[in-house]
Amino acid sequence: MISSQSEPEEPGLLGAAGNIQPCGWLLVLDADADTVLRASANLTELTSLPMTEVLNASLAQLLGRRLARTLKRDIRGRSRMSAPLAVTRKVAGSTLRVQVSAHRRDDRIVVEIEPRRSQGQRRLMGQVNEWLRCIGETDSIETLLNTLVEGVAHLTGHERVLVCRFDADRHGKIIAEHCGDGVPSLRGQHFPASDFPAQARRLFEESPVRSVPDVQAAPVAVLTHESARRNQREDLNASVLRAASPEQVGYQEHLGVGAMLSIGIRGQHGLWGLLVGHGLGPVPLAPAVREAAKVLVQMASQRLFLLRARQEARYLQRVQDSRDLLTRERQRLSSPEALVRRHGAEWLLLFRVQGVALLHDGALFGFGEVPAHGPLLDLVTSLEAEHIHDGPWYASEMASHTFTKGWHWMVCVACWPCRCGSTPGVVTGCCSFVMNRSRPSTGPLRPAGFASSSDVNPSQSRLCLAVTPPGEKR
């Protein structure tokens, strides 16, 4: 059992570079792995040496010559060791099995030591392979993510495992979840970008795994010589043992969480989302299990982006087919009403909205859920006065705009000019949304940035959303 209490600072020592969690031990070495620059206060338990001697000892004196040689050889010319080292030590008359890993942080080497819990490696490998097979056989994104959260929950024992996806404005939405019996669900909830600050996102770029087995555990200080105080800096950002900040602890307590595991899902343009595991109480997590969860996420990520590419290709083909059909039917559509009636249902599916409306020569032709005629006409009049261009307009938050001050139910809207016969018209899209889950404002109304309504970008078309009061259908 590792003590969760930091020993009092000794003369000539001070806390430095933050704290670590009490589920392991940590050393910070120089670039050649010869000199100990910092050490966690609980290393006295592992080495049976006082901290003054720990900070004056070599790596070989602390962990043994054989391990020190292997570590130096393995990390030479690399950013991190190729694989952790398994070591057995005698501590207080009993045998302790530990895992040693190391990574470089600028001109320093951070060594992390964690206990290896008794876990059948063959059984764990078999479980991982079975879940990898299930992930590889999925043929839809929804099934894939549901399989992933179920697999991670099975391996780690967290009562709730979810996937949070980030949108273009860095707001998060829970799109998949696996919960144990009696655990409240978070599926479908939205989280503002402020819950995922830029610094936290950068840390996931450096190290994709964040594990806090016990949110309430007292942190252990990392100590150094008083003379090294001027050179103090952050060396623990990429450390899996890094202690949670008071703000993070408070956030997890607010959610009723006693343990947390987060694994970044990286896309082509950065952090796509997070897999998050929540335990209602402490969840001890062996390094091998944590690595197994990471492997599942990595393999699922590859499958995810493959399925997304296929989905996008099918979507673009549907857009092209719809354009070709409209071109062929241009002479056969006798009126704007016929246009909306003929293609309304297809547009709802194509643009992933729940209502479309065509304003033509002062008349409103709607399909699905649309705002009333008067407010919608006022919106178009205001837009035409403010934005003099032939491209579409879109916005993801309308309640804060002067155009729609009275439209407190409006969250997102997009509209673009079209031509029916010889008279221009305006098409606008809208859909129902739950107000207490509405996304935060994402900025002012702005042109979509493409030339004409015949060149609609499908990724921007998905923003064709507006909230209508429940049950108000046209």
Rosetta blueprint (number, residue, H / E / L):
1 M L
2 I L
3 S L
4 S L
5 Q L
6 S L
7 E L
8 P L
9 E L
10 E L
11 P L
12 G L
13 L E
14 L E
15 G E
16 A E
17 A E
18 G E
19 N E
20 I E
21 Q L
22 P L
23 C L
24 G L
25 W E
26 L E
27 L E
28 V E
29 L E
30 D E
31 A L
32 D L
33 A L
34 D L
35 T E
36 V E
37 L E
38 R E
39 A E
40 S E
41 A L
42 N L
43 L H
44 T H
45 E H
46 L H
47 T H
48 S L
49 L L
50 P L
51 M H
52 T H
53 E H
54 V H
55 L L
56 N L
57 A L
58 S E
59 L H
60 A H
61 Q H
62 L H
63 L H
64 G L
65 R H
66 R H
67 L H
68 A H
69 R H
70 T H
71 L H
72 K H
73 R H
74 D H
75 I H
76 R L
77 G L
78 R L
79 S L
80 R E
81 M L
82 S L
83 A L
84 P L
85 L E
86 A E
87 V E
88 T E
89 R E
90 K E
91 V E
92 A L
93 G L
94 S E
95 T E
96 L E
97 R E
98 V E
99 Q E
100 V E
101 S E
102 A E
103 H E
104 R E
105 R E
106 D L
107 D L
108 R E
109 I E
110 V E
111 V E
112 E E
113 I E
114 E E
115 P E
116 R L
117 R L
118 S L
119 Q L
120 G L
121 Q H
122 R H
123 R H
124 L H
125 M H
126 G H
127 Q H
128 V H
129 N H
130 E H
131 W H
132 L H
133 R H
134 C H
135 I H
136 G H
137 E L
138 T L
139 D L
140 S L
141 I H
142 E H
143 T H
144 L H
145 L H
146 N H
147 T H
148 L H
149 V H
150 E H
151 G H
152 V H
153 A H
154 H H
155 L H
156 T H
157 G L
158 H L
159 E L
160 R E
161 V E
162 L E
163 V E
164 C E
165 R E
166 F E
167 D L
168 A L
169 D L
170 R L
171 H L
172 G E
173 K E
174 I E
175 I E
176 A E
177 E E
178 H E
179 C E
180 G L
181 D L
182 G L
183 V L
184 P L
185 S L
186 L L
187 R L
188 G L
189 Q L
190 H E
191 F E
192 P L
193 A H
194 S H
195 D H
196 F L
197 P L
198 A H
199 Q H
200 A H
201 R H
202 R H
203 L H
204 F H
205 E H
206 E H
207 S L
208 P L
209 V E
210 R E
211 S E
212 V E
213 P L
214 D L
215 V L
216 Q L
217 A L
218 A L
219 P L
220 V E
221 A E
222 V E
223 L E
224 T E
225 H E
226 E H
227 S H
228 A H
229 R H
230 R H
231 N H
232 Q L
233 R L
234 E L
235 D L
236 L L
237 N L
238 A L
239 S L
240 V L
241 L L
242 R E
243 A L
244 A L
245 S L
246 P H
247 E H
248 Q H
249 V H
250 G H
251 Y H
252 Q H
253 E H
254 H H
255 L L
256 G L
257 V L
258 G L
259 A E
260 M E
261 L E
262 S E
263 I E
264 G E
265 I E
266 R E
267 G E
268 Q L
269 H L
270 G E
271 L E
272 W E
273 G E
274 L E
275 L E
276 V E
277 G E
278 H E
279 G E
280 L L
281 G L
282 P L
283 V L
284 P L
285 L L
286 A L
287 P H
288 A H
289 V H
290 R H
291 E H
292 A H
293 A H
294 K H
295 V H
296 L H
297 V H
298 Q H
299 M H
300 A H
301 S H
302 Q H
303 R H
304 L H
305 F H
306 L H
307 L H
308 R H
309 A H
310 R H
311 Q H
312 E H
313 A H
314 R H
315 Y H
316 L H
317 Q H
318 R H
319 V H
320 Q H
321 D H
322 S H
323 R H
324 D H
325 L H
326 L H
327 T H
328 R H
329 E H
330 R L
331 Q L
332 R L
333 L L
334 S L
335 S L
336 P H
337 E H
338 A H
339 L H
340 V H
341 R H
342 R H
343 H H
344 G H
345 A H
346 E H
347 W H
348 L H
349 L H
350 L H
351 F L
352 R L
353 V L
354 Q L
355 G E
356 V E
357 A E
358 L E
359 L E
360 H E
361 D L
362 G L
363 A E
364 L E
365 F E
366 G E
367 F E
368 G E
369 E L
370 V L
371 P L
372 A L
373 H H
374 G H
375 P H
376 L H
377 L H
378 D H
379 L H
380 V H
381 T H
382 S H
383 L H
384 E H
385 A H
386 E H
387 H L
388 I L
389 H L
390 D L
391 G L
392 P L
393 W E
394 Y E
395 A E
396 S L
397 E L
398 M L
399 A L
400 S L
401 H L
402 T H
403 F H
404 T H
405 K L
406 G L
407 W L
408 H L
409 W L
410 M L
411 V L
412 C L
413 V E
414 A E
415 C E
416 W E
417 P E
418 C E
419 R E
420 C E
421 G L
422 S L
423 T E
424 P E
425 G E
426 V E
427 V E
428 T E
429 G E
430 C E
431 C L
432 S L
433 F L
434 V L
435 M H
436 N H
437 R H
438 S L
439 R L
440 P L
441 S L
442 T L
443 G L
444 P L
445 L L
446 R E
447 P E
448 A L
449 G L
450 F L
451 A L
452 S L
453 S H
454 S H
455 D H
456 V L
457 N L
458 P H
459 S H
460 Q H
461 S H
462 R L
463 L L
464 C L
465 L L
466 A L
467 V L
468 T L
469 P L
470 P L
471 G L
472 E L
473 K L
474 R L
